[in-house]
C-alpha cells in the first residue's frame, strides 16, 4: 500500500516548480538533504523516479510530468476540504434542523429564527411542525437536532431546557353563553359539550387528569388530532375546549373567544429538547446556547 504524506506531495510540487533542490528547500524552509530524502522516499514508495537530476538543474521525468497535475488537484482539494470544515466550525456555513409543535412553530419560533439568522445569516434552517409526541421521537432518532415542545413526563434519552410556562385557556364561539361571563371556572365548562384532542395525546391526558382531580368529568363530543382542527370544531359550534395559551393568536384568527380560566391550575413548561448522548453540530450547539442566552425575549 502506497503511503504518501501531504508534506511529500507538497515537496514534489515545490521541486517541480523550481530549477534546483536548493531553491525548493529554501522556499519550504527546510534543509536540502531533508527535501531530497522526502522526494527519494516518495519515489521508492511509488516505484519509479519523478525527477531527472543533473548537477545544475532538476527536471520532471515523463512520469513526474504526468503526476504533477494530479498532485496539484490533490492539494487544491485538500485545502478546499479543510477550508470548508473551518467555515463550518466558524459558523460561516451550516444547517440547523428543528422540530416544533405547531402552536410554537406558528407563534414564538419565527421571531426566534429571525433574530438568530440576523446574527448567523449563513446558517440554513429546516423546520418540521409536528405534534409534541413526534418532536421527542424525531430528536431521539436523530432526524432533527433540536425540538421545541412542552415538557413531557417521559424524557428518556433527551435533555429539556424550559423557556417559559404556558397557562391553558378556554376557547369558545363568540355567540356562546359563556362568552358573556367575566371569568370562567372548570365547573362552568363541564356543563357544556367539550371538544378534545385525541386520546393518545399528552394534552388530552393532562386535561382529563386535572378535571378528574377536581371531581368533574368532561362531556367529550368530538376529538381532533391537531389543535387547528380542534379550533375549527369549536368555531362551528360542536363544543368548547381548553388549549394552551400558545394558540391564542391562531384561535383568535378563527374568530374564537379566548378566555383565561380562573384558578385553572393547569399549566405546562415550554422549552427546547435535545438528545443527551451525542454531540450537536456546531450550528445546533450554538443555537441552543444562543436561545438560552436570549430566552427572556421569548417568554410570554
C-alpha positions as CSV (number, residue, x, y, z in Angstrom):
1,X,0.0,0.0,0.0
2,X,1.3,3.4,-1.0
3,X,1.5,5.8,1.9
4,X,2.3,9.3,0.6
5,X,2.0,12.2,3.0
6,X,0.7,15.7,2.4
7,X,4.2,17.0,3.1
8,X,5.7,14.8,0.4
9,X,3.2,15.9,-2.2
10,X,3.8,19.5,-1.2
11,X,7.6,18.9,-1.6
12,X,7.1,17.3,-5.0
13,X,5.1,20.3,-6.3
14,X,7.7,22.8,-4.9
15,X,10.6,21.0,-6.6
16,X,8.7,20.7,-9.9
17,X,8.2,24.5,-9.9
18,X,11.8,25.3,-9.1
19,X,15.0,24.7,-11.0
20,X,17.1,23.2,-8.2
21,X,16.6,21.3,-4.9
22,X,18.4,24.1,-3.1
23,X,15.8,26.7,-4.4
24,X,12.9,24.4,-3.4
25,X,14.4,23.7,0.0
26,X,14.7,27.5,0.7
27,X,11.1,28.1,-0.2
28,X,9.9,25.3,2.1
29,X,12.2,26.4,4.9
30,X,13.9,23.0,5.2
31,X,17.4,21.8,4.6
32,X,18.3,20.4,1.1
33,X,19.1,17.0,2.5
34,X,15.7,16.7,4.2
35,X,14.0,17.7,1.0
36,X,16.0,15.2,-1.1
37,X,15.2,12.5,1.4
38,X,11.5,13.2,1.3
39,X,11.4,13.0,-2.5
40,X,13.6,9.9,-2.5
41,X,11.2,8.1,-0.1
42,X,8.3,9.1,-2.2
43,X,9.9,7.7,-5.3
44,X,10.7,4.4,-3.5
45,X,7.1,4.1,-2.5
46,X,5.8,4.8,-6.0
47,X,8.4,2.5,-7.6
48,X,10.0,5.0,-10.0
49,X,11.8,8.3,-10.4
50,X,9.9,11.6,-10.5
51,X,12.8,13.8,-11.5
52,X,15.9,13.6,-13.7
53,X,18.7,15.2,-11.8
54,X,21.8,17.0,-13.1
55,X,24.5,19.0,-11.3
56,X,22.9,22.2,-12.4
57,X,19.1,21.6,-12.5
58,X,16.3,19.2,-11.9
59,X,13.6,18.3,-14.4
60,X,10.5,16.2,-14.2
61,X,10.7,12.7,-15.5
62,X,7.9,11.8,-18.0
63,X,6.1,10.0,-15.2
64,X,6.6,13.1,-12.9
65,X,5.2,15.4,-15.6
66,X,2.1,13.2,-15.7
67,X,1.7,13.2,-12.0
68,X,2.1,17.0,-11.5
69,X,-1.5,18.0,-12.5
70,X,-2.8,15.2,-10.3
71,X,-0.7,16.4,-7.3
72,X,-1.9,20.0,-7.9
73,X,-5.5,18.8,-7.9
74,X,-5.0,16.8,-4.7
75,X,-3.5,19.8,-3.0
76,X,-6.4,22.1,-4.1
77,X,-9.0,19.5,-2.9
78,X,-7.1,19.1,0.4
79,X,-7.1,22.9,1.0
80,X,-10.8,23.2,0.0
81,X,-11.8,20.4,2.3
82,X,-10.2,22.0,5.3
83,X,-11.3,25.4,4.4
84,X,-14.9,24.1,4.2
85,X,-14.5,22.4,7.6
86,X,-13.1,25.6,9.1
87,X,-16.1,27.5,7.7
88,X,-18.5,25.1,9.3
89,X,-16.7,25.3,12.7
90,X,-16.7,29.1,12.5
91,X,-20.4,29.2,11.6
92,X,-19.7,30.7,8.2
93,X,-22.0,28.0,6.8
94,X,-24.1,25.1,8.2
95,X,-27.5,23.6,8.5
96,X,-29.9,23.6,11.5
97,X,-32.7,21.0,11.7
98,X,-35.5,21.8,14.1
99,X,-38.9,20.2,15.1
100,X,-41.6,22.2,16.8
101,X,-45.1,21.6,17.9
102,X,-47.4,23.6,15.5
103,X,-48.6,26.1,18.2
104,X,-44.9,27.1,18.9
105,X,-43.9,27.0,15.2
106,X,-46.7,29.5,14.3
107,X,-46.1,31.6,17.4
108,X,-42.7,32.2,19.0
109,X,-40.5,30.3,16.6
110,X,-40.5,32.8,13.7
111,X,-39.2,35.6,16.0
112,X,-36.5,33.3,17.4
113,X,-35.3,32.2,13.9
114,X,-35.4,35.8,12.6
115,X,-33.2,37.1,15.4
116,X,-30.9,34.1,15.2
117,X,-30.4,34.5,11.4
118,X,-29.7,38.2,11.8
119,X,-26.6,37.1,13.8
120,X,-25.8,34.0,11.7
121,X,-27.0,34.7,8.2
122,X,-25.3,31.7,6.5
123,X,-27.0,29.0,8.6
124,X,-29.7,27.3,6.6
125,X,-32.7,26.2,8.7
126,X,-35.3,23.5,8.2
127,X,-38.4,23.2,10.5
128,X,-40.8,20.3,10.9
129,X,-44.0,21.4,12.6
130,X,-45.3,18.2,14.2
131,X,-47.3,17.2,17.3
132,X,-45.3,17.3,20.6
133,X,-45.0,13.5,20.9
134,X,-43.3,13.3,17.5
135,X,-41.0,16.2,18.4
136,X,-39.4,13.9,21.1
137,X,-39.3,11.0,18.7
138,X,-37.6,13.0,15.9
139,X,-35.0,14.2,18.4
140,X,-34.3,10.8,19.9
141,X,-33.9,9.2,16.5
142,X,-31.6,11.9,15.2
143,X,-33.7,13.3,12.4
144,X,-33.6,16.7,14.0
145,X,-31.1,18.1,16.5
146,X,-33.4,20.5,18.5
147,X,-37.0,20.4,19.3
148,X,-39.5,23.0,20.8
149,X,-42.3,21.5,22.8
150,X,-44.0,21.1,26.1
151,X,-42.1,19.3,28.9
152,X,-43.1,15.7,28.8
153,X,-43.3,13.3,31.8
154,X,-41.2,10.8,29.8
155,X,-37.9,12.3,28.5
156,X,-35.8,9.1,28.0
157,X,-32.6,10.0,26.2
158,X,-33.3,13.7,26.0
159,X,-32.5,16.9,27.8
160,X,-35.2,19.5,28.3
161,X,-34.5,23.2,28.9
162,X,-37.5,25.3,30.0
163,X,-38.1,28.7,28.3
164,X,-41.4,29.8,29.9
165,X,-44.6,28.4,31.4
166,X,-47.8,28.3,29.4
167,X,-51.2,28.6,31.2
168,X,-54.1,26.9,29.5
169,X,-57.1,29.0,28.4
170,X,-60.7,28.3,27.2
171,X,-61.8,28.8,23.6
172,X,-65.5,29.2,22.5
173,X,-67.6,30.8,19.7
174,X,-68.4,34.4,20.2
175,X,-72.2,33.7,20.5
176,X,-71.7,31.0,23.2
177,X,-73.5,31.7,26.5
178,X,-70.2,31.5,28.4
179,X,-68.8,34.4,26.4
180,X,-70.9,36.8,28.4
181,X,-69.2,35.8,31.7
182,X,-66.4,38.0,33.1
183,X,-64.5,34.9,34.4
184,X,-64.8,31.2,33.8
185,X,-64.1,28.2,36.0
186,X,-64.0,24.5,35.4
187,X,-67.4,23.9,36.8
188,X,-68.8,26.2,34.1
189,X,-67.0,24.3,31.3
190,X,-68.1,20.8,32.3
191,X,-71.8,21.7,31.8
192,X,-71.2,22.1,28.0
193,X,-70.2,19.7,25.2
194,X,-66.4,19.6,25.0
195,X,-64.0,19.2,22.0
196,X,-60.8,17.4,23.0
197,X,-57.6,16.2,21.4
198,X,-57.5,12.5,20.6
199,X,-57.0,10.0,23.5
200,X,-53.4,9.2,22.6
201,X,-52.2,12.8,23.0
202,X,-50.5,14.1,26.1
203,X,-52.6,17.2,26.1
204,X,-55.8,15.1,26.4
205,X,-54.3,13.2,29.3
206,X,-53.2,16.4,31.1
207,X,-56.7,18.0,30.9
208,X,-58.7,14.9,31.8
209,X,-56.5,14.1,34.8
210,X,-56.8,17.6,36.1
211,X,-60.5,17.7,35.7
212,X,-60.9,14.3,37.5
213,X,-58.8,15.6,40.4
214,X,-61.3,18.4,40.7
215,X,-64.1,15.9,40.8
216,X,-65.6,16.7,37.4
217,X,-66.0,14.9,34.1
218,X,-65.8,16.3,30.6
219,X,-68.6,15.7,28.1
220,X,-66.4,15.0,25.1
221,X,-68.4,15.0,21.9
222,X,-65.6,15.3,19.3
223,X,-61.9,14.6,19.1
224,X,-59.2,16.1,16.9
225,X,-55.6,15.2,16.1
226,X,-54.4,18.8,15.6
227,X,-55.1,22.0,17.5
228,X,-56.0,23.7,14.3
229,X,-58.7,21.1,13.6
230,X,-59.9,21.4,17.2
231,X,-60.3,25.1,16.7
232,X,-62.4,24.6,13.6
233,X,-64.7,22.2,15.5
234,X,-65.2,24.8,18.2
235,X,-65.8,27.5,15.6
236,X,-68.6,25.5,14.1
237,X,-70.4,25.0,17.4
238,X,-69.5,21.4,18.2
239,X,-68.4,22.4,21.7
240,X,-66.0,24.4,23.8
241,X,-62.4,23.5,24.6
242,X,-59.3,24.2,26.7
243,X,-56.0,24.7,24.9
244,X,-52.5,26.2,25.6
245,X,-52.2,30.0,25.5
246,X,-49.6,29.5,22.8
247,X,-52.6,29.1,20.5
248,X,-54.2,32.4,21.3
249,X,-53.2,34.2,18.0
250,X,-54.2,31.1,16.0
251,X,-57.6,30.7,17.7
252,X,-58.4,34.4,17.7
253,X,-57.7,34.3,13.9
254,X,-60.6,31.9,13.6
255,X,-62.9,34.3,15.3
256,X,-63.0,32.4,18.6
257,X,-63.1,33.9,22.1
258,X,-60.1,33.2,24.2
259,X,-60.6,33.4,27.9
260,X,-58.4,32.7,30.9
261,X,-59.6,30.2,33.4
262,X,-60.0,31.4,37.0
263,X,-57.8,29.3,39.2
264,X,-57.3,26.9,36.4
265,X,-54.4,25.1,38.0
266,X,-53.4,23.8,34.5
267,X,-50.0,25.0,33.2
268,X,-47.0,23.4,31.4
269,X,-43.4,24.4,30.8
270,X,-42.5,25.1,27.1
271,X,-38.9,24.7,26.1
272,X,-36.1,23.1,24.0
273,X,-35.2,19.5,23.8
274,X,-32.1,17.8,22.5
275,X,-30.6,14.3,22.7
276,X,-28.3,13.7,25.7
277,X,-26.0,11.0,24.3
278,X,-24.3,12.6,21.4
279,X,-22.7,16.0,20.4
280,X,-24.7,18.5,18.4
281,X,-23.4,20.1,15.3
282,X,-21.6,23.5,15.7
283,X,-24.7,25.2,14.3
284,X,-27.1,23.4,16.6
285,X,-24.9,23.8,19.7
286,X,-24.5,27.5,19.1
287,X,-28.3,27.9,18.5
288,X,-29.1,26.0,21.8
289,X,-26.8,28.3,23.8
290,X,-28.0,31.4,21.9
291,X,-31.7,30.7,22.7
292,X,-30.8,30.2,26.4
293,X,-28.9,33.5,26.5
294,X,-31.8,35.3,24.9
295,X,-34.8,33.4,26.4
296,X,-36.1,36.3,28.3
297,X,-37.0,37.9,25.0
298,X,-39.2,34.9,24.0
299,X,-41.2,34.5,27.2
300,X,-44.9,35.1,27.0
